[in-house]
């Protein structure tokens, strides 16, 4: 008798959970990268009901792929975390070096085709939002997400709100100390040479050492130098923004020894003046951006479509 009662209670609990899920607004999300776009439909990281990845080709073709994916899913709003630089107010990508994509309007074509509100931000701000809402930075008010890959980008939340201003955070183009005796490499940034991105991105690793980062895992000197630059960047962020947590993601950060080396060097550089923030890997992994874009969309549910 007790077993039947428990079984019935479990069925009711499952039915109640499904009912609640149906009551949640179905959202669309796009992580718009320079190499690939990831599109998803769902309500959160544990409820991605559809997901597709396709190559970033021309703007018209790429946007058409995304529109075709979302049609028929009945989403209430779409969030887009995009590669940049971007004009947030205009909803467009601006001065990107990616061929054919400079001054591309992203928001208007999506909104017009789908008839729903479209939220727009940088891919790294979306990733920061995802990790703050569901991932490694949960429970913190002020956090930073730094992706270290082909380039370096950063997203910021201060007091639980994404940071915008003159443009958007451009953490990758901070100027950091460069000891040319230790590292005579001139830097890989076409704008600033030896800025943070110019010294520590995956592009910089390949240009300096002649091989991609994943081919250098047996070279401890490579990762000691990389950790030095990443730690300098984190210290600058710490002193300027005072984040409680810095999440370090991207392909370069997948090297196992790197995060412990960065953590150790950050503590040394801060020298006890202020406490070091928590340094963490993304709990959402490679889906931080697209999951964060769901949260961008959630804030626009119920607003008028353009």
Beta strands, then each sheet from edge to edge (+ up, - down):
strand 1: 27-32
strand 2: 36-44
strand 3: 47-55
strand 4: 77-82
strand 5: 86-87
strand 6: 92-93
strand 7: 104-105
strand 8: 117-122
strand 9: 143-148
strand 10: 152-158
strand 11: 161-162
strand 12: 245-249
strand 13: 278-280
sheet 1: 3+ 2- 1+ 4+ 8+
sheet 2: 5+ 6- 7+
sheet 3: 11+ 10- 9+ 12+ 13+
end
